[in-house]
Amino acid sequence: MILEGTAATVSLIVAEKDTAVALGSGDVAVLGTPRIVALCEEAAIAALAGSLPEGETSVGTSISIDHLAPTGVGGTVTATATVTEVDGKQVMFILVVKDGGRIAARGTHTRFIVNRHRFEQSANASPKHGAP
């Protein structure tokens, strides 16, 4: 059972591979927004850990991030995802990413609970790009 208020926090020490330059999302050597998105999804997955029935997983369906402050290589950021609403198989989160005492990013995220096997089967049954 997933409860509103359930939260998890994950941390990241920013490395060169996490920068906007390395990720192709900019030309500055600071934490790239795509890496913040991935970190927030990691926190949301951690918040759901142990709450899903056997054979179920969650998939991200939407995310909205405001990237508010830069974090340089060697800096540490923490992302916290807190469940704000559960509507059937849909789970909504509030996201906060901190760099020390300041908020580096914030946003919202929605995940949907799916049967892992059926989800993977449907993905593998989809027409392949470029296939006739």
HUTA-V66475 format. One record per residue. PSI is psi as a letter, one per 30 degrees, with the letter a starting at -180 (* if undefined). NEAR is the number of other ideal C-beta (glycine too) atoms within 12 Angstrom. Layout:
BEGIN
PSI_NEAR ; PSI_NEAR
END
This chain:
BEGIN
k_13 ; k_31 ; k_16 ; k_18 ; f_15 ; k_28 ; l_25 ; l_28 ; k_24 ; l_29 ; l_21 ; k_31 ; j_20 ; k_30 ; l_22 ; e_18 ; f_19 ; f_30 ; l_29 ; e_26 ; e_20 ; e_21 ; f_24 ; g_13 ; g_22 ; a_18 ; g_12 ; k_18 ; i_23 ; l_30 ; k_42 ; k_35 ; e_31 ; e_24 ; e_37 ; e_44 ; e_31 ; e_29 ; e_42 ; e_45 ; e_32 ; e_32 ; e_39 ; e_43 ; e_28 ; e_27 ; f_36 ; f_35 ; k_18 ; f_15 ; f_24 ; k_25 ; l_16 ; k_10 ; f_13 ; l_22 ; l_24 ; k_34 ; k_28 ; k_29 ; f_20 ; l_21 ; k_31 ; k_21 ; k_32 ; j_19 ; j_30 ; f_21 ; k_22 ; l_24 ; k_37 ; l_23 ; k_24 ; f_17 ; l_25 ; k_23 ; k_41 ; k_32 ; k_42 ; k_31 ; k_42 ; k_30 ; k_33 ; f_26 ; k_20 ; k_25 ; j_15 ; c_11 ; g_22 ; k_22 ; k_38 ; k_32 ; l_42 ; k_31 ; k_45 ; k_33 ; k_43 ; k_28 ; j_30 ; b_15 ; f_8 ; l_17 ; j_24 ; f_36 ; l_39 ; l_27 ; a_33 ; l_27 ; k_42 ; k_29 ; l_38 ; k_25 ; k_28 ; l_25 ; k_19 ; e_18 ; e_14 ; e_16 ; e_20 ; e_15 ; e_12 ; e_14 ; e_14 ; f_11 ; f_10 ; k_11 ; k_10 ; k_9 ; k_6 ; f_5 ; k_6 ; *_5
END
